[in-house]
Amino acid sequence: MSGQWQAWKRKYGGEALRPMAEQVALVRTGSAVAWLDDLRLMRVEGADAEAFLQGQLSSDVRDLSETRASYSTYSSAKGRMLASFLMWKSQGAFHVLLAADVAEAVAKRLTMFVMRSKVRIELVPSESVALLGVSLGAAADLSISSESLFVSQQESIQAVSLPGGGAVLVLADDECLENTLGQLNAEAVSAQAWQIRDIDAGIAWVRQATQEQFVPQMANMELIGAVSFQKGCYPGQEIVARTQYLGKLKRRLYRIELAAPAAVGDKLYSPHVPDQSIGMVAAICQTVEGTFEGLAVVQSACWEEGVMLNSIGGVKLVCRKLPYELPDA
């Protein structure tokens, strides 16, 4: 299906994409479409699928429906996130979107715990489904809802509206992809440029470089509805609950800006705690020449004395406002 995308891109924008700063501007102004090859789709189905996922993930899976999506997380027994998800139901199956670089390992690990349950876990082959990120302004003819986490479903297309604007489209065949692309009033951007949408929304995907680094609350997952404190047990639940109810959380996810390139997983330092790392970059995107914006998990008390990239002598991070309030900031 990527051939259809390449043909559309050549027809409407040429082979090459615009410079990154221009791509980011297109995402933010609502006239962009991205081929999301940094994400994968996992499908979980079977008579016991709901009960199985309810016992593995941090969200209340029973709240999902064919019109309502939710974020969720999957953690180790130590409460450290192995993956973060965007999930919804379709035709009785659970559809789970996650970072591509952790997808195979996560699917394999979940399968280990199926045991005798009537559950089938499948990573949908990348060549058999198209995942598009679409700015809502570019998709007016597709009748996508602007309501956050609303799921619109047709025979061969699913659209999940995202917090802060935009939507993820899941397209099931070449004909559907071709027809959908033909209806978009948009320019092509990269998956990397599309990441600014999640950065602006304060939502960080768990990727390979950040696996097992954060409990969900460090990445503000409970603030975006990815954690339920009323449901039953799941791996790491005791630690997640203890983090929530016992004492102030020392680290939180912050929106950042800096004047140097960085990578997901880069460590952060501060004179406040000079002998150890006090955080980690969770998402990053170049926005204009020489300026990068992103998300980072940072020890909150360190901002006053400064947070630096890779060493105490490194480039200083600037803390920017998130679209939601931090309860213990």
HELIX and SHEET records of a PDB file:
HELIX    1   1 SER A    2  GLY A   13  1                                  12    
HELIX    2   2 MET A   20  THR A   29  1                                  10    
HELIX    3   3 ALA A   49  GLN A   54  1                                   6    
HELIX    4   4 VAL A   61  ASP A   63  5                                   3    
HELIX    5   5 ALA A  100  MET A  112  1                                  13    
HELIX    6   6 SER A  126  SER A  128  5                                   3    
HELIX    7   7 LEU A  136  ALA A  138  5                                   3    
HELIX    8   8 ALA A  140  LEU A  142  5                                   3    
HELIX    9   9 ASP A  174  GLN A  183  1                                  10    
HELIX   10  10 ALA A  191  ALA A  201  1                                  11    
HELIX   11  11 GLN A  208  THR A  210  5                                   3    
HELIX   12  12 PRO A  216  ALA A  219  5                                   4    
HELIX   13  13 MET A  221  ILE A  224  5                                   4    
HELIX   14  14 GLN A  237  TYR A  245  1                                   9    
HELIX   15  15 SER A  300  CYS A  302  5                                   3    
SHEET    1   A 6 VAL A 151  GLN A 153  0                                        
SHEET    2   A 6 ILE A 157  SER A 161 -1                                        
SHEET    3   A 6 ALA A 167  LEU A 171 -1                                        
SHEET    4   A 6 ALA A 130  VAL A 134 -1                                        
SHEET    5   A 6 ALA A  32  TRP A  35 -1                                        
SHEET    6   A 6 GLU A 187  VAL A 189  1                                        
SHEET    1   B 5 SER A  70  SER A  75  0                                        
SHEET    2   B 5 MET A  81  SER A  90 -1                                        
SHEET    3   B 5 ALA A  93  ALA A  99 -1                                        
SHEET    4   B 5 LEU A  39  GLU A  45 -1                                        
SHEET    5   B 5 ARG A 120  LEU A 123 -1                                        
SHEET    1   C 6 MET A 308  LEU A 309  0                                        
SHEET    2   C 6 LYS A 267  TYR A 269 -1                                        
SHEET    3   C 6 GLY A 279  VAL A 288 -1                                        
SHEET    4   C 6 THR A 291  GLN A 299 -1                                        
SHEET    5   C 6 ARG A 251  LEU A 258 -1                                        
SHEET    6   C 6 VAL A 318  ARG A 320 -1                                        
END                                                                             
